[in-house]
Amino acid sequence: MDELVKLIEEWSKNKGLDKAESSKQMLKTVEEVGEVAAALARSDKDALRDGIGDVVVTLIILAQQHGMDLYECLNCAYDEIKNRAGKTVNGVFVKESDLK
């Protein structure tokens, strides 16, 4: 995975995306999330796989634009959720503080 992330970061540098306006990159992320939703709606596993990958690519680039990397962001998120209490309601995890 490390090598793949580095390849994506290098690809974005070659395209000038690492220095592009990050709000545009966020719009691209939202576009790709929409494609994931469409794949789920159509039960299209191949499109879902591609869409999830595309979302991750856009997020790697977004992090890069802000001097961060995917692992830094994932570690931050995991540190926040690792001891989180709550329960799953209708297939969605709800934080304890939101259950009240």
N, C-alpha and C positions, 0 to 999 in steps of 0.2 A: 504494500500500500504506500509506503514511503516513496518508493521509486515513481509510482503513478502520480502522486501528488506533485512531486518535483517536475515530472514531465508536463503536467498541466500548468504549473507555474511558469515553466520555461516557454510553453506554447503561448501563454498570455503575454509574456514579455515580447516575444517575437511579433505578436499582433498589436502591441502597444496598449493592451488592455490593463496592464498593471499600473499605468499612469492615467487611465481614463477616469471620467467622472463617476464616482461610485453610485450616485443615485440612478444612473443609467444601468449599472450592473444589477442593482436591486430590482429594477423593472424587468430585466431579463430573468432574474430568479423567479419573480412572480409569474411571468409568462410560462416558465418551465413547470412551476407548481400547477398551473392550469392544465398543462399537458398530462401531468400525473393524475389529476382529478378526472380528466377525460378518459384516460386509460382504465382507471378504476370503474368508471361508469359503464365502460364497454367490455369489462372483464378481459382486457387485452394485455396479457402477461408480458409479451415482448415490448409493447409500448410502455408499460409500467416500468420495466427494467431500464429501458432507455431514458425515460423521464426522470426516474430517481437519480440515475447517473448524471443527467444534465443538470439537475438541481445541485448536486454535490459539486460539479464543475463550477457552476456560477458562484457558489458560496466560497469555494477555494479562492477564486479570483477576487471576490469582494473582500475577504480577509486580507489577501495580498495587497490590495489597494490601500489598506489601512495599516500596513506594516505588521500584520498578524499572520498566523498560519492556522491551518485546519486543526492541528493537534492542540494548539494553545486554546482555541475556541472550544473544542470538545472537552478538554480537561476542565475548563471553567464551568461548562454546563454540567459535567458529571459531578464536580465538587458541590454544585448547588443542589442536585437532585439525589445524591447518594444516600442521604439520611432523611429524605422527605417522607413524611407520613401522609396518608390519604387512602383512598380506595378507588377501585375501578367501578364506574357506573356506566352501564350500557356500552362497554368496550372502550371507555375513555377514562384515563386516570385523572382524578380530581384531588387537588391538594387539600389537606386537612383544613387549612384556613378558609378554603372556599366551600366547605361542606356545611358551614354554619348558616 
